[in-house]
Amino acid sequence: MNYQFQPPAPDHVPAELMVDFDFFDIPEGVSDPAEIWHDLVRRGVPKIFYSPRNGGHWVFLDYEDIVEGYRNYETFSTYQTPIPPIEPFPVVQPQGLDPPEHNVFRRLLAPLFTPIAVREMTEELERRSASLIEGFAERGECDFIADYAEKFPTSTFLWLFGLPEDRLDEFLVIANVFFRSTDEAARAQNIDDIYRELDALFRARRNQPRDDWASVIVNAVDGEGNHHDWTDILNCGFLLFVAGLDTVTNTMAYIWRYLATTPSARSAFRERLDDPDAFLRATEELMRINAVSNLYRRVTHDCVYKGVSLKKNDRVILPNTVANRDPAKFAEPRTIDLDRKVNVHLTFGVGPHRCVGSHLAKREIMVSMQQWLRRIPDFELAPVQPDRAVFGGSVMGFTGLKLRWPPH
């Protein structure tokens, strides 16, 4: 018989709300990391439960509770939320602060991400996407993660921040350590490396501004004409670096995995290539069903929520993949309906901290699909996939995804 240590419940957690669940642990044989969350629903665990793993935290499984976690920042804060707890943790701007403090950098960033601003990026995004795809299209095979899904959002970040294109491989290494390493010393050094790069970049743009996002951020001023605090500037750059890479990479990985195994879906998207509205509607459905982020909140004060006692500094996880398949909000929620009319998914959150870069993320994914399907209209999963290429955590996904197609 195997015995597994489980810490005792905190005094305010009743035994019936304790569930031994580790959202980083993907069991052997599970090919989709999201299934560990949906298994909780199938098992009928409490809609609000407490796990002793990873420092201890609550989980909300009901759509309305997850929305409340997003909207009610007075109870569920974004300040210092990491699971397992890490303190002090960089107070990323603006995501790591609640209203009204977060409004300063939210207002600064918002114009960069408007639908109009993102639409103006389309031609450059198309060029970058096409260039990457043409680099391997004739081979008839690729590792979608290494050859495309990691490179495209990272190269886009370099372009928008005005960093040299030839540093792509270097930044891919930095990003992979941040998102994948479990070595404490390596992660600490990695965060130092990211901040050192940002510090050098912002200082250069303070002295010699250019037409890039780094120049916009570092040279912005407050209502009194003063530059923003230097630490806040660095923390804003840190957020834009880490927030825009892994979620896009792994959302694309899920989507391409689905397309590779579903010929009818590939056909449906090819038919919509010249119909932007229909293409977007179908893409929204894939983002609903393939939500990859499980976001954290921190309880601000002792309180009782729906009969459950919460204590100050308790952590809470809001799993978007569960919310997006709640039958109370979505008709036939596990069915992928590319013409779904009402799609109030939470893939980008909701409320004051809704993802400021959602329009760019959608555009990156849409452009990638359009450029790919024009060049590689039919493809499938390779018969041999990398071993244990799945991972859980705050962002779920794949470290490898082998695809193949008839060579040109």
C-alpha positions in Angstrom: 0.0 0.0 0.0 1.3 3.5 -0.9 0.9 6.3 1.6 0.9 9.9 0.5 1.4 12.7 2.9 -1.4 15.2 3.0 -1.0 18.2 5.3 -3.9 18.7 7.7 -6.6 21.2 6.8 -6.2 24.7 8.1 -8.6 25.4 11.0 -11.1 27.3 8.8 -11.4 24.5 6.2 -14.0 21.8 6.9 -12.9 18.3 6.1 -15.7 17.9 3.4 -14.1 20.8 1.4 -10.6 19.3 1.3 -9.6 17.7 -2.0 -6.1 16.4 -2.6 -5.4 18.0 -6.0 -2.1 19.2 -7.5 -2.7 21.3 -10.6 0.9 21.0 -11.6 0.8 17.2 -11.7 -0.4 15.6 -15.0 -0.8 11.8 -14.4 0.9 9.3 -16.7 -1.2 8.6 -19.8 -3.1 12.0 -19.7 -2.6 13.6 -23.1 -4.6 16.8 -22.4 -3.6 18.8 -19.3 -7.1 20.4 -19.1 -8.6 17.0 -18.3 -7.3 17.1 -14.7 -9.7 20.0 -14.2 -12.6 18.5 -15.9 -12.1 15.3 -14.0 -12.8 17.2 -10.8 -16.2 18.2 -12.3 -16.9 14.6 -13.3 -16.1 13.4 -9.8 -18.5 15.8 -8.3 -16.1 17.5 -5.9 -17.4 20.6 -4.2 -17.8 23.7 -6.4 -15.6 25.5 -3.9 -12.9 23.3 -2.4 -9.5 23.6 -0.7 -6.3 21.8 -1.8 -3.4 21.4 0.6 -0.9 21.2 -2.3 1.4 23.9 -3.4 1.1 25.9 -0.2 -2.6 25.4 0.1 -5.3 27.2 -2.0 -9.0 27.3 -2.8 -10.4 26.4 -6.2 -13.6 27.8 -7.7 -15.3 25.6 -10.3 -18.6 27.4 -11.0 -18.8 30.0 -13.8 -20.5 32.6 -11.6 -18.0 32.2 -8.8 -15.1 32.5 -11.2 -16.6 35.7 -12.6 -16.9 37.0 -9.0 -13.3 36.2 -8.4 -12.4 38.3 -11.4 -14.8 41.2 -10.8 -14.7 41.6 -7.0 -11.2 42.9 -6.5 -12.0 44.2 -3.0 -12.2 40.6 -1.8 -10.1 38.8 -4.5 -7.0 40.8 -5.2 -4.3 40.3 -7.9 -1.6 41.6 -5.5 1.1 39.0 -4.6 -0.8 36.0 -5.8 1.7 33.3 -6.8 1.0 29.6 -6.0 3.0 28.3 -4.3 3.5 31.5 -2.4 6.6 33.5 -3.3 7.1 36.7 -1.4 8.2 39.3 -2.3 7.1 38.8 -5.9 7.4 41.5 -8.6 4.4 43.7 -8.5 3.8 43.6 -12.2 2.1 46.7 -13.7 -0.8 47.0 -14.0 -2.0 43.4 -13.4 -0.4 43.1 -10.0 -2.4 46.0 -8.5 -6.1 46.6 -8.0 -8.2 49.7 -8.8 -7.6 52.5 -8.6 -3.8 52.0 -8.4 -3.7 49.8 -11.4 -5.4 52.4 -13.6 -2.3 54.4 -14.2 -0.5 51.8 -16.3 -3.7 50.4 -17.6 -4.5 53.7 -19.2 -0.9 53.9 -20.5 -1.1 50.5 -22.2 -4.6 50.6 -23.4 -4.0 52.7 -26.6 -1.3 50.2 -27.7 -3.9 47.4 -27.7 -7.0 48.9 -29.2 -8.7 47.1 -32.1 -7.6 49.8 -34.4 -4.0 49.8 -33.2 -3.9 46.0 -33.5 -5.5 46.0 -37.0 -2.6 48.3 -38.1 -0.2 45.5 -37.1 -1.8 42.9 -39.4 0.4 43.3 -42.4 3.6 42.9 -40.3 2.1 40.0 -38.4 1.2 38.3 -41.7 4.7 38.8 -43.0 6.3 37.3 -39.9 3.9 34.4 -39.8 4.4 33.6 -43.5 8.2 33.7 -43.2 8.2 31.2 -40.3 5.8 28.8 -42.1 7.7 28.9 -45.4 10.8 28.0 -43.5 9.5 24.4 -42.9 6.5 24.0 -45.2 8.4 22.0 -47.9 9.7 19.6 -45.2 6.3 18.1 -44.7 6.8 18.0 -41.0 7.6 20.2 -38.0 7.5 20.4 -34.2 4.8 23.0 -34.0 6.0 24.3 -30.6 9.7 24.7 -31.4 9.3 25.7 -35.1 6.3 28.1 -34.8 4.3 28.5 -31.6 7.2 29.7 -29.5 8.9 31.8 -32.2 5.9 33.8 -33.5 4.8 35.6 -30.3 8.4 36.0 -29.0 9.5 37.5 -32.3 6.5 39.8 -32.2 7.5 41.0 -28.7 11.0 41.8 -30.0 9.5 43.8 -32.9 7.1 45.7 -30.8 9.7 46.6 -28.2 12.3 47.5 -30.8 14.8 44.8 -29.9 17.1 43.2 -32.5 15.6 40.3 -34.5 18.9 38.4 -34.2 18.3 38.0 -30.5 15.3 35.7 -31.0 17.1 32.5 -29.9 18.4 34.2 -26.8 15.0 35.4 -25.8 13.5 32.0 -26.4 15.9 30.5 -23.9 15.1 33.2 -21.4 11.3 32.6 -21.9 11.6 28.9 -21.6 13.5 29.0 -18.3 10.9 31.4 -16.9 7.9 29.2 -18.0 9.4 25.7 -17.6 12.1 25.6 -15.0 11.4 24.2 -11.6 14.9 24.9 -10.3 14.6 27.6 -7.7 18.1 29.1 -8.3 17.6 29.0 -12.1 14.3 30.8 -11.8 15.7 33.5 -9.5 18.6 34.1 -11.9 16.2 34.1 -14.8 14.0 36.9 -13.3 17.2 38.9 -12.7 18.2 38.3 -16.3 14.8 39.6 -17.6 14.9 42.7 -15.4 18.5 43.4 -16.5 17.5 43.2 -20.2 14.5 45.5 -19.5 16.6 48.0 -17.5 19.1 48.3 -20.4 16.4 48.6 -23.0 14.4 51.3 -21.1 17.5 53.3 -20.3 18.5 53.3 -24.0 15.0 54.4 -25.0 14.9 57.1 -22.3 18.0 58.7 -23.9 17.1 57.9 -27.6 13.4 57.3 -28.1 12.2 55.3 -31.1 8.9 54.3 -32.6 8.4 51.3 -30.3 6.6 50.2 -27.2 9.6 50.5 -24.9 9.9 54.2 -25.8 6.2 54.8 -25.1 6.4 53.2 -21.7 9.6 54.7 -20.5 8.9 58.2 -21.7 5.3 58.4 -20.5 4.5 61.1 -17.9 1.9 61.5 -15.2 -0.6 64.3 -14.9 2.1 66.6 -13.4 4.5 65.9 -16.2 6.8 63.5 -14.3 8.1 60.2 -15.5 6.7 57.2 -13.7 8.7 55.4 -11.0 11.5 53.3 -12.5 10.5 50.1 -10.7 7.0 50.5 -12.0 8.3 50.9 -15.5 10.4 47.7 -15.2 7.5 45.8 -13.8 5.3 46.9 -16.7 7.9 45.6 -19.1 8.1 42.4 -17.2 4.4 41.9 -17.5 4.3 42.5 -21.2 7.2 40.0 -21.6 5.8 37.1 -19.6 2.0 37.6 -20.2 2.1 37.7 -24.0 4.2 34.7 -24.8 3.2 31.4 -23.0 -0.6 31.9 -23.2 -0.5 32.5 -27.0 2.0 29.7 -27.6 -0.1 27.1 -25.8 -3.5 28.3 -27.1 -2.1 27.9 -30.6 -0.8 24.4 -29.6 -4.2 23.3 -28.5 -5.9 24.8 -31.6 -3.4 23.1 -34.0 -3.8 19.9 -32.1 -7.5 20.0 -32.7 -7.2 21.0 -36.3 -4.7 18.2 -37.0 -7.2 15.6 -35.8 -10.4 17.2 -37.2 -10.5 17.4 -41.0 -14.0 19.0 -41.0 -12.7 21.9 -38.9 -9.8 22.5 -41.2 -12.3 22.6 -44.1 -14.6 24.9 -42.2 -11.8 27.4 -41.5 -10.5 27.2 -45.1 -14.0 28.1 -46.3 -14.0 31.2 -44.0 -10.6 32.5 -45.1 -12.2 35.4 -47.0 -14.9 36.0 -44.4 -13.2 37.7 -41.4 -16.3 37.9 -39.3 -17.1 34.2 -39.7 -13.4 33.3 -39.2 -13.3 35.3 -36.0 -16.5 33.8 -34.6 -15.1 30.3 -35.2 -11.7 31.2 -33.7 -13.5 32.5 -30.6 -15.1 29.1 -30.1 -11.6 27.4 -30.3 -10.4 29.9 -27.7 -13.4 29.1 -25.5 -12.8 25.3 -25.6 -9.0 25.6 -25.3 -8.6 28.1 -22.4 -5.1 27.4 -21.1 -4.8 29.8 -18.1 -5.7 29.2 -14.4 -5.4 32.5 -12.8 -4.7 33.4 -9.2 -6.3 35.7 -6.6 -5.5 36.5 -3.0 -8.2 37.0 -0.4 -7.9 40.5 1.1 -9.7 40.0 4.4 -11.4 37.4 6.5 -14.9 36.8 5.1 -17.6 34.3 4.3 -18.3 33.6 0.7 -21.3 31.5 -0.1 -21.1 29.9 3.3 -17.4 29.2 3.0 -15.0 30.8 5.5 -12.1 32.5 3.7 -9.1 33.9 5.6 -6.9 36.9 4.7 -4.1 35.9 2.3 -5.8 32.6 1.2 -5.0 31.9 -2.4 -7.8 31.1 -5.0 -7.4 29.6 -8.4 -9.9 30.5 -11.2 -9.7 27.8 -13.9 -11.0 29.3 -17.2 -11.2 25.9 -18.8 -13.9 24.8 -16.3 -15.8 28.1 -16.5 -15.9 27.9 -20.3 -17.6 24.5 -20.2 -20.2 25.3 -17.6 -23.5 23.9 -18.9 -25.4 26.8 -17.1 -23.8 29.3 -19.5 -23.1 27.3 -22.7 -25.4 25.0 -24.6 -23.7 21.7 -25.2 -20.5 23.1 -23.7 -18.2 20.2 -24.6 -19.3 20.4 -28.3 -17.2 22.6 -30.5 -19.6 24.8 -32.5 -17.8 27.0 -34.9 -21.0 29.0 -35.4 -21.8 29.5 -31.7 -23.7 32.7 -31.4 -23.5 33.5 -27.7 -19.9 33.0 -26.5 -19.3 34.7 -23.1 -16.1 32.7 -22.5 -13.6 33.8 -19.8 -10.4 33.0 -21.7 -9.3 36.6 -21.3 -10.9 37.1 -17.9 -13.5 39.7 -17.2 -13.7 42.8 -15.1 -11.1 45.5 -14.3 -8.2 43.1 -14.9 -9.4 41.6 -18.2 -6.4 40.9 -20.4 -5.4 44.2 -21.9 -3.7 42.4 -24.8 -6.7 40.2 -25.8 -7.1 41.9 -29.2 -3.4 41.3 -30.1 -3.6 37.7 -28.9 -6.6 37.0 -31.1 -5.0 38.7 -34.0 -1.8 36.7 -33.6 -3.8 33.5 -33.5 -6.1 34.4 -36.5 -3.2 35.6 -38.6 -1.3 32.3 -37.9 -4.3 30.2 -38.8 -4.9 32.1 -42.0 -1.3 32.0 -43.1 -0.9 28.3 -42.2 -4.0 27.1 -43.9 -3.1 29.0 -47.1 0.2 27.1 -47.2 -0.5 23.9 -45.4 -4.3 23.2 -45.9 -4.2 19.6 -44.6 -2.0 18.2 -41.8 -2.1 15.6 -39.1 -0.4 14.6 -35.9 2.8 12.6 -36.4 2.4 9.0 -35.3 5.2 9.4 -32.7 4.9 12.3 -30.3 7.4 13.4 -27.6 7.1 11.5 -24.3 5.5 13.4 -21.4 5.2 16.6 -23.5 2.4 18.0 -21.4 2.5 20.2 -18.3 0.1 21.9 -15.9 0.2 25.0 -13.7 -1.0 28.5 -14.2 -0.7 28.0 -18.0 -1.3 24.5 -19.3 0.1 23.2 -22.6 2.6 21.1 -24.5 6.4 21.1 -24.8 6.3 19.4 -28.2 3.7 18.8 -30.9 4.8 16.9 -34.0 2.8 17.5 -37.2 3.2 16.2 -40.7 1.6 16.8 -44.1 2.3 16.0 -47.8 5.5 17.9 -48.8 5.0 20.6 -51.4 
